């Protein structure tokens, strides 16, 4: 009887000791690294490594998703043609790897239209009720933009065969952000839609796009870019090739932005033939110009 009692006491101690050890191990000291230490580490990590870091534990997730801490400079991800409305496939140039990015709610069902300042532009296509979102691929944060029904010529666009075939990709030509911090007072979105002869602006709180006439007759905007606090618009013109306009100050609500128009020549279509032994190759295409911001 005494032997049995001692055995039970030892077992109880082992079980209790196991609980104590488990509790001590559960308090992982690396979970409570000071934020200032994490702020030193994060700028040396690429986007992929920050995503990996965010799933280690909750404290690390909240810090690694902070948009005010930049990632290490890397080559951009290339978004592959979207085959599903529920995820995006991409190719990472720096590592030579492809991956899949699941779209957060309520974005599944949306289609990728481009990116700006680290945010993806997504459109949920529902004809006249179509909506546009900004989605952060790292944190999953979202910002809804004004309905496309408030953009120029949209009601006419959804009635065309082009909309039925290509959707928003044939309507949303350029959408750019002024800053990656969507909570900043300086945050705004510039866009061109449809016939691209008008500039559309948005600031937080707006329920519709502000539409501005900034071009002369027979001109159109082909690209937009925010750089150093200014908005640049690439404009196709018949007689102003190579000209950069004087800056003009655009005001809408309590926001203002300096606009510069960069004039480009009308693109030419390339149409030629090449002969190879017993067959003929018809080469046909066009060249497009774009605005690019240099980091140097």
C-alpha positions in Angstrom: 0.0 0.0 0.0 2.9 2.3 0.8 4.5 1.6 -2.5 1.4 2.5 -4.4 1.0 5.8 -2.5 4.6 6.9 -3.2 4.1 6.1 -6.9 1.0 8.2 -7.1 2.8 11.1 -5.4 5.7 10.9 -7.9 3.4 10.8 -10.9 1.5 13.7 -9.6 4.7 15.7 -9.2 5.7 14.8 -12.7 2.4 15.9 -14.2 2.5 19.1 -12.2 6.1 19.7 -13.1 5.2 19.2 -16.8 2.5 21.9 -16.5 5.0 24.3 -14.9 7.6 23.6 -17.6 5.0 24.0 -20.3 4.0 27.4 -18.9 7.6 28.5 -18.7 8.3 27.4 -22.3 5.1 29.1 -23.4 6.6 32.4 -22.3 8.9 32.8 -25.3 11.2 35.7 -24.7 11.7 36.4 -28.4 7.9 37.2 -28.6 8.5 40.3 -26.5 11.4 41.8 -28.5 11.2 45.6 -28.1 9.6 47.4 -31.0 12.7 49.5 -31.6 14.7 46.3 -32.2 12.1 45.1 -34.7 12.2 48.5 -36.4 15.9 48.0 -37.0 15.4 44.5 -38.4 12.5 45.0 -40.7 14.1 47.4 -43.2 16.6 44.6 -44.0 13.8 42.2 -44.9 12.1 41.7 -48.3 8.3 41.5 -48.6 8.4 37.7 -48.7 10.4 37.6 -45.4 8.1 40.1 -43.7 5.1 37.9 -44.6 6.9 34.9 -43.1 7.7 36.9 -40.0 4.1 38.0 -39.6 2.9 34.4 -39.1 5.3 33.5 -36.3 3.3 35.1 -33.5 0.8 37.9 -32.9 3.2 40.4 -31.5 5.5 40.0 -34.5 2.5 40.2 -36.9 1.4 43.6 -35.7 4.9 45.1 -36.1 5.9 43.4 -39.4 2.7 44.7 -41.0 3.4 48.4 -40.2 3.3 50.3 -43.5 5.5 53.1 -42.1 8.5 50.8 -42.0 9.9 50.2 -45.5 11.1 46.9 -46.8 14.5 46.2 -48.2 14.9 47.4 -51.8 14.1 44.5 -54.2 13.0 44.0 -57.7 9.2 44.3 -58.0 6.8 41.3 -58.2 5.3 40.6 -61.6 1.6 39.9 -61.4 0.8 37.1 -63.8 -2.4 37.1 -65.9 -5.3 36.6 -63.4 -7.0 33.2 -64.0 -9.2 33.3 -60.9 -11.1 36.1 -59.0 -10.1 34.6 -55.7 -6.3 34.9 -55.9 -3.4 36.4 -57.7 -0.3 34.6 -59.0 3.0 36.5 -59.1 6.6 36.0 -60.0 9.3 37.3 -57.7 12.3 38.5 -59.9 14.8 38.7 -57.0 14.3 35.0 -56.0 13.2 33.6 -59.3 10.1 32.1 -57.6 6.4 32.2 -58.3 3.7 32.3 -55.6 0.0 32.8 -55.0 -1.6 35.6 -53.1 -5.1 34.8 -51.7 -7.4 37.8 -51.8 -8.9 39.0 -48.5 -12.6 39.6 -48.0 -14.5 41.2 -49.6 -12.1 41.3 -52.5 -12.6 37.7 -53.8 -14.5 38.2 -57.0 -12.4 41.3 -57.9 -10.0 41.7 -60.8 -6.6 43.2 -60.6 -6.2 46.6 -62.5 -2.7 47.7 -61.5 -0.7 48.8 -58.5 0.7 52.0 -57.0 2.9 52.8 -54.0 2.7 49.2 -52.8 -1.1 49.0 -53.1 -3.1 46.9 -55.5 -6.0 48.3 -57.4 -8.9 45.9 -57.6 -12.3 46.2 -59.2 -15.4 44.2 -58.3 -17.3 44.1 -61.6 -21.1 44.4 -61.2 -22.0 46.6 -64.1 -23.4 49.9 -62.8 -22.7 48.8 -59.2 -19.0 48.1 -59.9 -16.7 49.1 -57.0 -13.0 49.8 -56.8 -10.7 48.9 -53.8 -7.2 49.5 -52.8 -5.7 46.4 -51.2 -2.4 46.1 -49.3 -0.9 42.7 -50.3 1.1 42.4 -47.0 -1.3 43.6 -44.3 -4.6 42.9 -46.1 -5.7 46.5 -45.4 -8.3 47.8 -47.7 -9.7 51.2 -48.8 -12.8 51.5 -50.9 -12.7 54.2 -53.6 -15.8 56.0 -55.1 -18.1 53.9 -57.3 -17.2 53.7 -60.9 -20.7 55.0 -61.7 -19.4 58.4 -60.6 -16.6 58.3 -63.2 -17.0 59.9 -66.7 -18.9 57.9 -69.3 -19.2 54.8 -67.1 -23.0 54.3 -67.7 -22.4 54.4 -71.5 -19.4 52.1 -71.1 -21.2 49.2 -69.4 -23.7 49.1 -72.3 -20.9 48.3 -74.8 -19.7 44.9 -76.1 -16.2 46.0 -75.0 -17.3 46.0 -71.3 -18.9 42.6 -71.7 -15.7 41.2 -73.2 -12.9 43.1 -71.3 -14.7 44.5 -68.2 -12.9 47.2 -66.2 -9.5 46.6 -67.8 -10.8 48.5 -70.9 -12.1 51.4 -68.8 -9.6 52.0 -65.9 -6.5 53.3 -67.7 -4.4 54.8 -65.0 -4.9 54.9 -61.2 -2.1 56.2 -59.0 -1.6 57.1 -55.3 0.2 60.1 -53.9 1.6 58.2 -51.0 1.6 54.7 -49.5 0.2 56.0 -46.2 -3.5 56.1 -46.8 -4.1 57.8 -43.4 -2.0 60.8 -44.3 -3.6 64.1 -44.9 -1.6 64.3 -48.2 -3.1 61.1 -49.5 -5.1 61.3 -52.7 -5.8 59.2 -55.8 -5.6 60.4 -59.4 -7.1 58.4 -62.2 -8.2 58.5 -65.9 -11.2 56.5 -67.1 -12.9 55.9 -70.4 -11.9 58.4 -73.1 -9.0 59.7 -70.8 -9.6 63.3 -71.7 -10.4 64.3 -68.1 -8.6 63.9 -64.8 -10.3 62.3 -61.8 -9.3 62.9 -58.2 -10.2 61.4 -54.9 -9.4 62.2 -51.3 -10.5 60.3 -48.2 -14.2 60.8 -47.4 -15.2 61.5 -51.0 -18.2 59.6 -52.2 -17.6 60.4 -55.9 -14.7 61.2 -58.2 -13.9 64.9 -58.7 -13.7 65.4 -62.4 -11.5 68.1 -63.8 -10.9 69.5 -67.4 -7.2 70.0 -67.8 -6.6 69.4 -71.5 -7.0 71.2 -74.7 -9.2 69.8 -77.5 -8.1 66.5 -79.2 -5.7 65.6 -76.3 -5.8 62.6 -74.0 -3.9 61.4 -70.9 -2.0 58.1 -71.3 -0.2 57.9 -67.9 -0.1 59.4 -64.5 2.6 59.6 -61.8 3.0 61.2 -58.4 6.6 62.2 -57.6 8.0 64.6 -54.9 4.5 65.8 -54.1 3.6 66.7 -57.7 1.3 65.0 -60.1 2.6 64.4 -63.7 0.3 63.5 -66.6 1.6 62.2 -69.9 -0.5 63.7 -72.6 -0.7 62.8 -76.3 -0.9 65.9 -78.5 -0.6 66.7 -82.2 1.7 69.7 -81.9 3.3 69.8 -78.4 5.7 66.9 -78.5 8.4 67.2 -75.8 6.8 70.2 -74.1 6.4 70.3 -70.3 3.7 72.7 -69.2 4.1 75.2 -66.4 2.8 73.8 -63.1 -0.8 74.6 -62.2 -2.4 74.3 -58.8 -5.5 72.1 -58.7 -7.7 72.5 -55.7 -10.6 70.2 -54.7 -12.1 70.5 -51.2 -9.4 71.1 -48.7 -6.8 69.4 -50.8 -4.5 70.8 -53.5 -2.0 69.3 -55.9 0.5 70.7 -58.4 0.0 69.3 -61.9 2.5 69.2 -64.7 1.6 68.1 -68.2 4.3 66.2 -70.1 3.4 66.1 -73.9 4.3 63.1 -76.0 3.9 62.5 -79.7 1.1 60.3 -81.1 2.3 56.7 -81.0 2.9 55.0 -84.3 1.8 51.6 -85.3 4.6 49.3 -86.5 3.5 47.3 -89.6 6.2 45.3 -91.4 6.9 41.9 -93.0 9.9 39.5 -92.7 10.6 36.6 -95.0 11.9 33.3 -93.8 12.5 30.7 -96.6 9.0 29.6 -97.7 6.9 31.7 -95.3 6.1 35.4 -94.5 5.8 36.8 -91.0 3.6 39.9 -90.5 4.8 42.0 -87.6 2.3 44.4 -86.2 2.3 46.4 -83.0 2.5 49.8 -81.3 4.8 51.5 -78.9 3.6 53.2 -75.7 5.3 55.8 -73.5 5.2 55.8 -69.7 6.2 58.0 -66.8 8.8 56.4 -64.6 10.2 57.7 -61.2 13.9 57.2 -60.7 15.4 56.4 -57.2 18.7 58.0 -58.1 
